[in-house]
Amino acid sequence: MAQVLEFKLPDLGEGLTEAEIVRWLVAVGDVVAIDQPVVEVETAKAMVEVPCPYGGVVTARFGEEGTELPVGAPLITVAVGAMEPSGAPAATDASATRSSTTGDATADATESSGNVLVGYGTGAPAARRRRIRPAAPATAVSAPAPAPLAVPAAAPVQAPVLAPGHGAEGGPVAVISPLVRKLARENGLDLRRLTGSGPDGLILRADVEQAVRATAAPVTPQATPAAAAAGGAQGERVPLRGVRGAVADKLSRSRREIPDATCWVDADATELMAARAAMNASGGPKISLLALLARICTAALARYPELNSTVDLDAREIVRLSEVHLGFAAQTERGLVVPVVKDAHSRSAESLTAEFARLTEAARQGSLTPAELTGGTFTLNNYGVFGVDGSTPIINHPEAAMLGVGRIMPKPWVHQGELAVRQVVQLSLTFDHRVCDGGTAGGFLRYVADCVEHPSVLLRTL
């Protein structure tokens, strides 16, 4: 006898509501062990390998590579139990295998999973996610014959139809997530007229998107300025999803909510560069310039804590944070990401160098975890690596400030009353004007510039 258990896309934490299938790690018919990774997905924050809490034979996969699935959508089904000689799962009667509760069926069919993500696992049934569907489905169902590939639950083949009278007037409409309601509202779509393709008529994001496309008026090439400029040719459309979509949403929110201002100053970095060279010539691990700048930032934030804060709009309060979790901008093939060095205020230059190197390598490989990409309180942006002098960056919401560092290059500079060639850098500070005024921001930036010009100033804080 065998049971077929459905494994759904788990909650990956940090408020993530969907993920894109990047690569399947198993095929239909494969035997999987408990906690074996079965699929690699990309969220808005990181690449994640998802382990399956069941051991058995894969009977179906839901979703092609490149498909976007919401949290809670089916990923695979696994036949758990006795095997036929051929290796296929034995047939079973659904009525004989159903338990009174989902948790009972799972507990009877599998061992306890030791690799539990948020929102799933074989232990602690009371902590299960609340379902939107009115009836709780049984976990154990009759075992289907292995198929080449199941039709994705989040991407139905046929477009959803608009059916008047769907859902009680004034009553709730079953949707997969609040994002689906928002998407429908933004496009003027009445969810009560939409027939969902999910279980029990559950309305999925794909249903809303297809309904929007079906009801949209056709657009001719001449209707858009870009197409007209290209002689009527259609332009390339790049979906705003994954990391690129997350960046777009966050930057747009920052611009909407934060009244930012920027101030800047040129600084003579000759002595800072000489101090770094002396450190690296003394033996031991090399110290990076970014680590020295980070050490200067943490010292400046200790003097001006107003800039290590966030704004609670609901409570109309400024929340000043006691710990500095320093984000830094890193450009990767997947786009711009901001890894976070936790507890940067308590780290030495050597420790900061090692952590920057580790997070940068993880960013390039796409293996950063959501925890390593969230929780920042202040951002250091070294855009000088792109060969530019200055910038007015957008604050990394919900932080209150960002220090920008341009390229360091030889320039004429008045040094000790004489014109000389010195290593000059432009520093800029973009700050949330709600948390402080220009005097505080100017004081912070001036202290940073003083430390760059005279690294010995930092000795006061050591």
C-alpha positions as a Markdown table, in Angstrom:
| # | Residue | x | y | z |
|---|---|---|---|---|
| 1 | Met | 0.0 | 0.0 | 0.0 |
| 2 | Ala | 1.2 | 3.5 | -0.8 |
| 3 | Gln | 0.1 | 7.0 | 0.0 |
| 4 | Val | 0.6 | 9.9 | -2.3 |
| 5 | Leu | 1.4 | 13.1 | -0.3 |
| 6 | Glu | 1.3 | 16.5 | -1.8 |
| 7 | Phe | 4.2 | 18.8 | -0.9 |
| 8 | Lys | 3.4 | 22.5 | -1.3 |
| 9 | Leu | 5.8 | 25.5 | -1.7 |
| 10 | Pro | 6.6 | 26.4 | 1.9 |
| 11 | Asp | 6.8 | 29.8 | 3.4 |
| 12 | Leu | 10.5 | 30.7 | 2.9 |
| 13 | Gly | 10.4 | 33.5 | 5.6 |
| 14 | Glu | 11.0 | 37.2 | 5.6 |
| 15 | Gly | 7.5 | 37.9 | 4.2 |
| 16 | Leu | 8.1 | 36.2 | 0.8 |
| 17 | Thr | 4.8 | 35.3 | -0.9 |
| 18 | Glu | 6.0 | 33.7 | -4.2 |
| 19 | Ala | 9.0 | 32.1 | -5.8 |
| 20 | Glu | 10.1 | 31.2 | -9.4 |
| 21 | Ile | 11.2 | 27.7 | -10.3 |
| 22 | Val | 14.8 | 27.9 | -11.5 |
| 23 | Arg | 15.8 | 24.2 | -11.8 |
| 24 | Trp | 14.2 | 20.9 | -10.9 |
| 25 | Leu | 16.5 | 18.6 | -9.0 |
| 26 | Val | 14.3 | 15.5 | -9.4 |
| 27 | Ala | 12.2 | 14.0 | -12.2 |
| 28 | Val | 8.9 | 12.1 | -12.1 |
| 29 | Gly | 9.8 | 8.5 | -11.1 |
| 30 | Asp | 12.8 | 9.4 | -9.0 |
| 31 | Val | 13.1 | 8.1 | -5.5 |
| 32 | Val | 13.7 | 10.9 | -2.9 |
| 33 | Ala | 14.8 | 10.7 | 0.7 |
| 34 | Ile | 13.4 | 12.8 | 3.5 |
| 35 | Asp | 14.8 | 16.3 | 3.5 |
| 36 | Gln | 16.4 | 15.8 | 0.0 |
| 37 | Pro | 16.4 | 19.1 | -2.1 |
| 38 | Val | 13.9 | 18.6 | -4.9 |
| 39 | Val | 13.8 | 22.1 | -6.6 |
| 40 | Glu | 15.8 | 25.3 | -6.7 |
| 41 | Val | 13.7 | 28.4 | -6.6 |
| 42 | Glu | 14.5 | 32.1 | -6.8 |
| 43 | Thr | 12.7 | 34.5 | -4.5 |
| 44 | Ala | 12.8 | 38.2 | -4.5 |
| 45 | Lys | 15.8 | 38.0 | -2.2 |
| 46 | Ala | 17.8 | 34.8 | -2.8 |
| 47 | Met | 18.2 | 31.4 | -4.5 |
| 48 | Val | 16.9 | 28.6 | -2.3 |
| 49 | Glu | 17.0 | 24.8 | -2.5 |
| 50 | Val | 13.8 | 23.5 | -1.2 |
| 51 | Pro | 13.9 | 20.1 | 0.7 |
| 52 | Cys | 11.0 | 17.7 | 0.7 |
| 53 | Pro | 9.8 | 16.4 | 4.1 |
| 54 | Tyr | 8.6 | 13.1 | 2.6 |
| 55 | Gly | 10.6 | 10.1 | 1.4 |
| 56 | Gly | 9.3 | 8.0 | -1.6 |
| 57 | Val | 8.7 | 8.1 | -5.3 |
| 58 | Val | 8.0 | 11.4 | -7.2 |
| 59 | Thr | 4.7 | 11.0 | -9.0 |
| 60 | Ala | 4.1 | 14.5 | -10.3 |
| 61 | Arg | 5.8 | 17.9 | -10.6 |
| 62 | Phe | 3.8 | 21.1 | -10.7 |
| 63 | Gly | 5.3 | 23.9 | -12.8 |
| 64 | Glu | 7.8 | 24.3 | -15.6 |
| 65 | Glu | 11.2 | 25.9 | -15.0 |
| 66 | Gly | 10.6 | 29.7 | -15.1 |
| 67 | Thr | 7.1 | 29.4 | -13.6 |
| 68 | Glu | 6.2 | 31.6 | -10.7 |
| 69 | Leu | 4.3 | 29.9 | -7.8 |
| 70 | Pro | 2.7 | 31.4 | -4.8 |
| 71 | Val | 3.5 | 30.1 | -1.3 |
| 72 | Gly | 1.1 | 27.2 | -0.6 |
| 73 | Ala | 0.9 | 26.1 | -4.3 |
| 74 | Pro | 1.7 | 22.4 | -4.9 |
| 75 | Leu | 5.3 | 21.6 | -5.9 |
| 76 | Ile | 5.4 | 17.8 | -6.1 |
| 77 | Thr | 3.5 | 14.7 | -5.1 |
| 78 | Val | 5.4 | 11.8 | -3.5 |
| 79 | Ala | 4.2 | 8.2 | -3.2 |
| 80 | Val | 5.2 | 7.0 | 0.3 |
| 81 | Gly | 4.9 | 3.3 | 1.3 |
| 82 | Ala | 5.2 | -0.1 | -0.3 |
| 83 | Met | 6.8 | -0.4 | -3.8 |
| 84 | Glu | 6.0 | -2.7 | -6.7 |
| 85 | Pro | 8.9 | -4.7 | -8.0 |
| 86 | Ser | 9.2 | -2.3 | -10.9 |
| 87 | Gly | 9.8 | 0.5 | -8.4 |
| 88 | Ala | 6.5 | 2.2 | -9.0 |
| 89 | Pro | 4.2 | 3.0 | -6.0 |
| 90 | Ala | 1.6 | 0.4 | -5.2 |
| 91 | Ala | -2.0 | 1.3 | -5.9 |
| 92 | Thr | -4.1 | 2.2 | -2.9 |
| 93 | Asp | -7.7 | 2.9 | -2.1 |
| 94 | Ala | -8.1 | 6.6 | -1.1 |
| 95 | Ser | -10.9 | 5.8 | 1.4 |
| 96 | Ala | -8.6 | 3.4 | 3.2 |
| 97 | Thr | -5.6 | 5.7 | 3.4 |
| 98 | Arg | -7.4 | 8.9 | 4.4 |
| 99 | Ser | -6.9 | 9.9 | 8.0 |
| 100 | Ser | -9.3 | 12.0 | 10.1 |
| 101 | Thr | -6.8 | 14.8 | 10.0 |
| 102 | Thr | -4.0 | 15.9 | 7.6 |
| 103 | Gly | -1.5 | 15.7 | 10.5 |
| 104 | Asp | -2.4 | 12.1 | 11.2 |
| 105 | Ala | -1.9 | 11.0 | 7.6 |
| 106 | Thr | 1.4 | 12.7 | 7.5 |
| 107 | Ala | 2.6 | 11.3 | 10.8 |
| 108 | Asp | 1.5 | 7.7 | 9.7 |
| 109 | Ala | 3.2 | 7.9 | 6.3 |
| 110 | Thr | 6.5 | 9.5 | 7.0 |
| 111 | Glu | 9.2 | 9.9 | 9.6 |
| 112 | Ser | 9.7 | 13.3 | 11.2 |
| 113 | Ser | 11.5 | 15.7 | 8.9 |
| 114 | Gly | 14.6 | 17.3 | 10.4 |
| 115 | Asn | 15.0 | 20.1 | 7.9 |
| 116 | Val | 11.9 | 22.3 | 8.4 |
| 117 | Leu | 11.3 | 25.5 | 6.6 |
| 118 | Val | 8.8 | 28.1 | 7.8 |
| 119 | Gly | 5.3 | 26.9 | 7.4 |
| 120 | Tyr | 5.8 | 23.2 | 6.8 |
| 121 | Gly | 7.1 | 20.1 | 8.5 |
| 122 | Thr | 5.9 | 16.9 | 10.0 |
| 123 | Gly | 6.0 | 18.1 | 13.6 |
| 124 | Ala | 3.8 | 20.5 | 15.6 |
| 125 | Pro | 0.6 | 20.3 | 13.6 |
| 126 | Ala | -0.9 | 23.2 | 15.6 |
| 127 | Ala | 1.5 | 25.6 | 13.9 |
| 128 | Arg | 0.2 | 25.0 | 10.4 |
| 129 | Arg | -0.5 | 27.9 | 8.2 |
| 130 | Arg | -4.2 | 29.0 | 8.1 |
| 131 | Arg | -5.8 | 28.0 | 4.9 |
| 132 | Ile | -8.1 | 30.3 | 2.9 |
| 133 | Arg | -10.2 | 27.3 | 1.6 |
| 134 | Pro | -13.3 | 26.6 | 3.7 |
| 135 | Ala | -12.6 | 22.8 | 3.9 |
| 136 | Ala | -9.4 | 21.2 | 5.0 |
| 137 | Pro | -8.3 | 18.7 | 2.3 |
| 138 | Ala | -7.0 | 15.3 | 3.2 |
| 139 | Thr | -3.3 | 14.8 | 2.8 |
| 140 | Ala | -3.4 | 11.2 | 1.6 |
| 141 | Val | -5.0 | 10.6 | -1.8 |
| 142 | Ser | -5.0 | 7.7 | -4.2 |
| 143 | Ala | -1.7 | 7.2 | -6.0 |
| 144 | Pro | -1.8 | 8.4 | -9.7 |
| 145 | Ala | 0.3 | 6.8 | -12.3 |
| 146 | Pro | 3.6 | 8.6 | -12.9 |
| 147 | Ala | 3.2 | 11.2 | -15.6 |
| 148 | Pro | 5.8 | 13.1 | -17.6 |
| 149 | Leu | 4.9 | 16.4 | -16.0 |
| 150 | Ala | 1.8 | 17.6 | -14.2 |
| 151 | Val | 0.0 | 20.7 | -15.4 |
| 152 | Pro | 1.2 | 23.6 | -13.1 |
| 153 | Ala | -1.4 | 24.6 | -10.5 |
| 154 | Ala | -0.3 | 28.2 | -10.7 |
| 155 | Ala | -0.3 | 28.3 | -14.5 |
| 156 | Pro | -3.6 | 26.7 | -15.9 |
| 157 | Val | -3.7 | 25.9 | -19.6 |
| 158 | Gln | -7.0 | 27.6 | -20.2 |
| 159 | Ala | -7.6 | 31.3 | -19.4 |
| 160 | Pro | -10.0 | 31.9 | -16.5 |
| 161 | Val | -13.6 | 32.8 | -17.4 |
| 162 | Leu | -15.6 | 35.7 | -16.1 |
| 163 | Ala | -18.8 | 34.3 | -14.6 |
| 164 | Pro | -21.5 | 36.7 | -13.3 |
| 165 | Gly | -22.6 | 35.7 | -9.8 |
| 166 | His | -19.5 | 33.9 | -8.7 |
| 167 | Gly | -19.3 | 34.4 | -4.9 |
| 168 | Ala | -22.0 | 35.7 | -2.7 |
| 169 | Glu | -22.7 | 39.4 | -3.0 |
| 170 | Gly | -20.9 | 41.1 | -0.2 |
| 171 | Gly | -19.2 | 37.9 | 1.0 |
| 172 | Pro | -15.5 | 36.9 | 0.9 |
| 173 | Val | -13.9 | 35.7 | -2.2 |
| 174 | Ala | -11.3 | 32.9 | -1.8 |
| 175 | Val | -7.9 | 34.0 | -3.2 |
| 176 | Ile | -4.4 | 32.6 | -2.7 |
| 177 | Ser | -2.9 | 35.7 | -1.1 |
| 178 | Pro | -3.6 | 39.5 | -0.5 |
| 179 | Leu | -1.3 | 40.2 | -3.5 |
| 180 | Val | -4.0 | 38.7 | -5.7 |
| 181 | Arg | -6.6 | 41.1 | -4.3 |
| 182 | Lys | -4.2 | 44.0 | -4.8 |
| 183 | Leu | -3.5 | 43.0 | -8.4 |
| 184 | Ala | -7.2 | 42.7 | -9.2 |
| 185 | Arg | -8.0 | 46.1 | -7.5 |
| 186 | Glu | -5.2 | 47.9 | -9.5 |
| 187 | Asn | -6.6 | 46.5 | -12.8 |
| 188 | Gly | -10.2 | 47.2 | -11.9 |
| 189 | Leu | -11.1 | 43.5 | -12.0 |
| 190 | Asp | -14.1 | 42.2 | -10.0 |
| 191 | Leu | -13.0 | 39.0 | -8.3 |
| 192 | Arg | -16.6 | 37.9 | -7.9 |
| 193 | Arg | -16.9 | 37.5 | -11.7 |
| 194 | Leu | -13.7 | 35.3 | -11.9 |
| 195 | Thr | -13.7 | 31.5 | -11.8 |
| 196 | Gly | -10.6 | 30.3 | -10.0 |
| 197 | Ser | -8.6 | 27.4 | -11.3 |
| 198 | Gly | -7.3 | 26.4 | -7.9 |
| 199 | Pro | -8.7 | 23.7 | -5.6 |
| 200 | Asp | -12.3 | 24.4 | -4.7 |
| 201 | Gly | -12.4 | 27.4 | -7.0 |
| 202 | Leu | -9.4 | 29.2 | -5.3 |
| 203 | Ile | -8.4 | 32.2 | -7.3 |
| 204 | Leu | -4.7 | 32.2 | -8.1 |
| 205 | Arg | -2.5 | 35.0 | -9.3 |
| 206 | Ala | -2.3 | 33.4 | -12.8 |
| 207 | Asp | -6.1 | 33.6 | -13.0 |
| 208 | Val | -6.1 | 37.3 | -12.4 |
| 209 | Glu | -3.2 | 38.0 | -14.8 |
| 210 | Gln | -4.9 | 36.0 | -17.6 |
| 211 | Ala | -8.2 | 37.8 | -16.9 |
| 212 | Val | -6.5 | 41.1 | -17.1 |
| 213 | Arg | -4.9 | 40.2 | -20.4 |
| 214 | Ala | -8.2 | 38.9 | -21.8 |
| 215 | Thr | -10.1 | 42.1 | -20.9 |
| 216 | Ala | -7.4 | 44.5 | -21.9 |
| 217 | Ala | -7.9 | 46.6 | -25.1 |
| 218 | Pro | -5.5 | 45.7 | -27.9 |
| 219 | Val | -2.6 | 48.1 | -28.3 |
| 220 | Thr | -1.2 | 48.9 | -31.7 |
| 221 | Pro | 2.5 | 49.5 | -32.3 |
| 222 | Gln | 1.7 | 53.2 | -32.9 |
| 223 | Ala | 0.1 | 53.6 | -29.5 |
| 224 | Thr | 3.3 | 53.8 | -27.5 |
| 225 | Pro | 6.0 | 56.5 | -28.0 |
| 226 | Ala | 8.8 | 53.8 | -27.9 |
| 227 | Ala | 7.2 | 51.8 | -30.7 |
| 228 | Ala | 6.5 | 54.9 | -32.8 |
| 229 | Ala | 10.2 | 56.0 | -32.4 |
| 230 | Ala | 11.3 | 52.5 | -33.6 |
| 231 | Gly | 9.2 | 52.8 | -36.7 |
| 232 | Gly | 6.3 | 50.7 | -35.5 |
| 233 | Ala | 8.5 | 47.8 | -34.2 |
| 234 | Gln | 7.5 | 46.2 | -30.9 |
| 235 | Gly | 10.1 | 46.7 | -28.1 |
| 236 | Glu | 11.4 | 44.0 | -25.9 |
| 237 | Arg | 9.5 | 43.4 | -22.7 |
| 238 | Val | 11.5 | 42.4 | -19.6 |
| 239 | Pro | 9.3 | 41.1 | -16.7 |
| 240 | Leu | 9.8 | 42.9 | -13.4 |
| 241 | Arg | 10.1 | 39.9 | -11.2 |
| 242 | Gly | 12.6 | 38.2 | -8.9 |
| 243 | Val | 15.4 | 40.4 | -7.7 |
| 244 | Arg | 14.7 | 43.1 | -10.4 |
| 245 | Gly | 11.1 | 43.3 | -9.3 |
| 246 | Ala | 11.9 | 43.4 | -5.6 |
| 247 | Val | 14.4 | 46.2 | -6.3 |
| 248 | Ala | 11.8 | 48.1 | -8.3 |
| 249 | Asp | 9.2 | 47.8 | -5.6 |
| 250 | Lys | 11.6 | 48.8 | -2.8 |
| 251 | Leu | 13.0 | 51.8 | -4.6 |
| 252 | Ser | 9.5 | 53.0 | -5.6 |
| 253 | Arg | 8.3 | 52.7 | -2.0 |
| 254 | Ser | 11.4 | 54.6 | -0.8 |
| 255 | Arg | 10.7 | 57.5 | -3.2 |
| 256 | Arg | 7.0 | 57.6 | -2.2 |
| 257 | Glu | 7.6 | 57.6 | 1.6 |
| 258 | Ile | 11.0 | 59.1 | 2.4 |
| 259 | Pro | 11.6 | 62.8 | 2.0 |
| 260 | Asp | 15.3 | 62.4 | 1.3 |
| 261 | Ala | 18.1 | 65.0 | 0.9 |
| 262 | Thr | 21.7 | 64.7 | -0.1 |
| 263 | Cys | 24.9 | 66.6 | 1.0 |
| 264 | Trp | 28.4 | 65.9 | -0.1 |
| 265 | Val | 32.0 | 66.9 | 0.4 |
| 266 | Asp | 35.4 | 66.2 | -1.2 |
| 267 | Ala | 38.1 | 64.7 | 1.1 |
| 268 | Asp | 41.8 | 64.0 | 0.9 |
| 269 | Ala | 42.1 | 60.3 | 1.2 |
| 270 | Thr | 45.9 | 60.2 | 0.9 |
| 271 | Glu | 46.6 | 59.4 | 4.5 |
| 272 | Leu | 43.8 | 56.7 | 4.6 |
| 273 | Met | 45.4 | 55.0 | 1.6 |
| 274 | Ala | 48.8 | 55.2 | 3.3 |
| 275 | Ala | 47.5 | 53.8 | 6.6 |
| 276 | Arg | 45.9 | 50.8 | 4.7 |
| 277 | Ala | 49.2 | 50.2 | 2.9 |
| 278 | Ala | 51.0 | 50.2 | 6.2 |
| 279 | Met | 48.5 | 47.7 | 7.7 |
| 280 | Asn | 48.8 | 45.3 | 4.8 |
| 281 | Ala | 52.6 | 45.5 | 4.8 |
| 282 | Ser | 52.8 | 44.4 | 8.5 |
| 283 | Gly | 51.7 | 40.8 | 7.7 |
| 284 | Gly | 48.5 | 39.0 | 8.5 |
| 285 | Pro | 45.2 | 39.1 | 6.5 |
| 286 | Lys | 44.8 | 42.0 | 4.1 |
| 287 | Ile | 42.5 | 44.9 | 5.1 |
| 288 | Ser | 40.1 | 46.1 | 2.5 |
| 289 | Leu | 39.3 | 49.8 | 1.9 |
| 290 | Leu | 35.6 | 49.0 | 2.3 |
| 291 | Ala | 36.3 | 47.6 | 5.7 |
| 292 | Leu | 38.1 | 50.8 | 6.8 |
| 293 | Leu | 35.2 | 52.9 | 5.4 |
| 294 | Ala | 32.8 | 50.7 | 7.3 |
| 295 | Arg | 34.8 | 51.2 | 10.5 |
| 296 | Ile | 34.5 | 54.9 | 10.0 |
| 297 | Cys | 30.8 | 54.6 | 9.4 |
| 298 | Thr | 30.2 | 52.8 | 12.7 |
| 299 | Ala | 32.2 | 55.4 | 14.6 |
| 300 | Ala | 30.2 | 58.2 | 13.0 |
| 301 | Leu | 26.9 | 56.5 | 13.8 |
| 302 | Ala | 28.0 | 56.2 | 17.4 |
| 303 | Arg | 28.3 | 60.0 | 17.4 |
| 304 | Tyr | 25.1 | 60.6 | 15.4 |
| 305 | Pro | 22.7 | 57.8 | 16.2 |
| 306 | Glu | 19.8 | 59.7 | 14.6 |
| 307 | Leu | 21.0 | 58.3 | 11.3 |
| 308 | Asn | 20.9 | 54.7 | 12.5 |
| 309 | Ser | 17.1 | 54.7 | 12.8 |
| 310 | Thr | 13.8 | 54.0 | 11.0 |
| 311 | Val | 10.4 | 55.7 | 11.0 |
| 312 | Asp | 7.3 | 54.0 | 12.3 |
| 313 | Leu | 4.6 | 55.7 | 10.3 |
| 314 | Asp | 1.7 | 54.0 | 12.1 |
| 315 | Ala | 2.9 | 55.2 | 15.5 |
| 316 | Arg | 4.4 | 58.4 | 14.2 |
| 317 | Glu | 7.7 | 57.7 | 15.9 |
| 318 | Ile | 11.4 | 57.6 | 15.1 |
| 319 | Val | 12.9 | 54.3 | 16.3 |
| 320 | Arg | 16.7 | 54.8 | 17.0 |
| 321 | Leu | 18.5 | 51.5 | 16.8 |
| 322 | Ser | 21.3 | 50.5 | 19.2 |
| 323 | Glu | 23.0 | 48.0 | 16.8 |
| 324 | Val | 24.5 | 48.7 | 13.4 |
| 325 | His | 23.7 | 46.2 | 10.8 |
| 326 | Leu | 25.6 | 47.5 | 7.8 |
| 327 | Gly | 24.4 | 46.9 | 4.3 |
| 328 | Phe | 26.6 | 47.3 | 1.3 |
| 329 | Ala | 25.6 | 47.5 | -2.4 |
| 330 | Ala | 26.9 | 44.6 | -4.5 |
| 331 | Gln | 26.3 | 44.3 | -8.3 |
| 332 | Thr | 25.7 | 40.7 | -9.5 |
| 333 | Glu | 24.5 | 39.0 | -12.6 |
| 334 | Arg | 21.1 | 38.8 | -11.0 |
| 335 | Gly | 21.1 | 42.5 | -10.3 |
| 336 | Leu | 21.8 | 44.8 | -7.4 |
| 337 | Val | 21.7 | 43.2 | -4.0 |
| 338 | Val | 22.5 | 44.6 | -0.6 |
| 339 | Pro | 24.0 | 42.0 | 1.8 |
| 340 | Val | 24.0 | 42.9 | 5.4 |
| 341 | Val | 27.0 | 42.7 | 7.8 |
| 342 | Lys | 25.3 | 42.0 | 11.2 |
| 343 | Asp | 26.7 | 43.8 | 14.3 |
| 344 | Ala | 29.2 | 45.8 | 12.3 |
| 345 | His | 29.7 | 48.1 | 15.2 |
| 346 | Ser | 31.4 | 45.4 | 17.2 |
| 347 | Arg | 33.7 | 44.1 | 14.5 |
| 348 | Ser | 37.3 | 45.0 | 13.8 |
| 349 | Ala | 38.6 | 46.0 | 10.4 |
| 350 | Glu | 40.0 | 42.4 | 9.9 |
| 351 | Ser | 36.6 | 40.9 | 10.8 |
| 352 | Leu | 34.8 | 43.3 | 8.5 |
| 353 | Thr | 37.1 | 42.5 | 5.7 |
| 354 | Ala | 36.4 | 38.8 | 6.0 |
| 355 | Glu | 32.7 | 39.2 | 6.2 |
| 356 | Phe | 32.6 | 41.5 | 3.2 |
| 357 | Ala | 34.5 | 39.0 | 1.2 |
| 358 | Arg | 32.2 | 36.1 | 2.3 |
| 359 | Leu | 29.0 | 37.9 | 1.5 |
| 360 | Thr | 30.3 | 39.3 | -1.8 |
| 361 | Glu | 31.2 | 35.8 | -3.0 |
| 362 | Ala | 27.9 | 34.4 | -1.9 |
| 363 | Ala | 26.2 | 37.3 | -3.8 |
| 364 | Arg | 28.1 | 36.4 | -7.0 |
| 365 | Gln | 27.1 | 32.8 | -6.6 |
| 366 | Gly | 23.5 | 33.6 | -5.9 |
| 367 | Ser | 23.6 | 31.7 | -2.6 |
| 368 | Leu | 22.7 | 34.5 | -0.2 |
| 369 | Thr | 20.0 | 33.6 | 2.3 |
| 370 | Pro | 17.0 | 35.9 | 3.0 |
| 371 | Ala | 18.5 | 36.6 | 6.4 |
| 372 | Glu | 21.7 | 37.9 | 4.9 |
| 373 | Leu | 19.8 | 40.3 | 2.7 |
| 374 | Thr | 17.5 | 41.8 | 5.4 |
| 375 | Gly | 17.7 | 43.7 | 8.7 |
| 376 | Gly | 20.1 | 46.4 | 7.6 |
| 377 | Thr | 20.1 | 49.7 | 9.5 |
| 378 | Phe | 22.5 | 51.8 | 7.4 |
| 379 | Thr | 24.0 | 51.3 | 3.9 |
| 380 | Leu | 27.5 | 51.9 | 2.6 |
| 381 | Asn | 27.5 | 52.3 | -1.2 |
| 382 | Asn | 30.9 | 52.3 | -2.9 |
| 383 | Tyr | 29.9 | 53.4 | -6.4 |
| 384 | Gly | 33.5 | 54.4 | -7.1 |
| 385 | Val | 34.1 | 50.9 | -8.4 |
| 386 | Phe | 32.1 | 52.0 | -11.4 |
| 387 | Gly | 34.5 | 54.8 | -12.1 |
| 388 | Val | 32.2 | 57.6 | -11.1 |
| 389 | Asp | 32.8 | 60.5 | -8.6 |
| 390 | Gly | 29.4 | 61.2 | -7.1 |
| 391 | Ser | 25.8 | 60.0 | -6.9 |
| 392 | Thr | 22.5 | 60.8 | -5.2 |
| 393 | Pro | 21.3 | 57.3 | -4.3 |
| 394 | Ile | 17.8 | 56.2 | -3.2 |
| 395 | Ile | 17.7 | 55.2 | 0.5 |
| 396 | Asn | 17.3 | 51.5 | 1.1 |
| 397 | His | 13.9 | 51.5 | 2.7 |
| 398 | Pro | 13.2 | 51.4 | 5.7 |
| 399 | Glu | 16.6 | 52.7 | 6.6 |
| 400 | Ala | 17.2 | 56.4 | 7.2 |
| 401 | Ala | 20.5 | 57.1 | 5.5 |
| 402 | Met | 23.2 | 55.9 | 3.0 |
| 403 | Leu | 26.8 | 56.9 | 2.7 |
| 404 | Gly | 28.1 | 57.0 | -0.9 |
| 405 | Val | 31.8 | 56.8 | -1.8 |
| 406 | Gly | 33.1 | 57.8 | -5.2 |
| 407 | Arg | 36.3 | 56.9 | -6.9 |
| 408 | Ile | 39.7 | 57.8 | -5.3 |
| 409 | Met | 41.9 | 59.5 | -7.8 |
| 410 | Pro | 44.9 | 61.9 | -8.0 |
| 411 | Lys | 43.7 | 65.5 | -8.1 |
| 412 | Pro | 45.3 | 68.9 | -7.4 |
| 413 | Trp | 44.7 | 69.8 | -3.8 |
| 414 | Val | 46.0 | 72.5 | -1.4 |
| 415 | His | 48.0 | 70.6 | 1.2 |
| 416 | Gln | 49.8 | 72.5 | 4.0 |
| 417 | Gly | 49.4 | 75.8 | 2.1 |
| 418 | Glu | 50.8 | 74.5 | -1.1 |
| 419 | Leu | 49.3 | 73.0 | -4.3 |
| 420 | Ala | 50.0 | 69.2 | -4.4 |
| 421 | Val | 48.7 | 66.1 | -6.1 |
| 422 | Arg | 46.6 | 64.2 | -3.6 |
| 423 | Gln | 44.3 | 61.2 | -3.6 |
| 424 | Val | 40.8 | 62.8 | -3.5 |
| 425 | Val | 37.4 | 61.2 | -3.0 |
| 426 | Gln | 33.9 | 62.6 | -3.0 |
| 427 | Leu | 31.7 | 61.5 | -0.1 |
| 428 | Ser | 27.9 | 61.9 | -0.2 |
| 429 | Leu | 25.2 | 61.3 | 2.4 |
| 430 | Thr | 21.6 | 60.8 | 1.5 |
| 431 | Phe | 19.4 | 61.0 | 4.6 |
| 432 | Asp | 15.7 | 60.9 | 5.6 |
| 433 | His | 14.9 | 64.5 | 6.5 |
| 434 | Arg | 12.3 | 63.3 | 9.0 |
| 435 | Val | 14.9 | 61.8 | 11.4 |
| 436 | Cys | 17.2 | 64.8 | 11.5 |
| 437 | Asp | 18.0 | 68.2 | 10.0 |
| 438 | Gly | 20.9 | 69.3 | 7.9 |
| 439 | Gly | 23.0 | 70.2 | 10.9 |
| 440 | Thr | 23.1 | 66.5 | 12.1 |
| 441 | Ala | 23.6 | 65.2 | 8.5 |
| 442 | Gly | 26.4 | 67.7 | 7.9 |
| 443 | Gly | 28.1 | 66.8 | 11.2 |
| 444 | Phe | 28.0 | 63.1 | 10.4 |
| 445 | Leu | 29.5 | 63.7 | 6.9 |
| 446 | Arg | 32.1 | 66.1 | 8.2 |
| 447 | Tyr | 33.2 | 63.5 | 10.8 |
| 448 | Val | 33.5 | 60.8 | 8.2 |
| 449 | Ala | 35.6 | 63.2 | 6.0 |
| 450 | Asp | 37.8 | 64.0 | 8.9 |
| 451 | Cys | 38.5 | 60.3 | 9.6 |
| 452 | Val | 39.3 | 59.8 | 5.9 |
| 453 | Glu | 41.7 | 62.7 | 5.9 |
| 454 | His | 43.2 | 61.9 | 9.3 |
| 455 | Pro | 42.7 | 58.2 | 10.3 |
| 456 | Ser | 44.2 | 58.9 | 13.7 |
| 457 | Val | 40.8 | 60.5 | 14.6 |
| 458 | Leu | 39.5 | 57.0 | 14.9 |
| 459 | Leu | 41.8 | 56.3 | 17.8 |
| 460 | Arg | 39.5 | 58.2 | 20.1 |
| 461 | Thr | 36.8 | 55.5 | 19.5 |
| 462 | Leu | 39.0 | 52.4 | 19.9 |
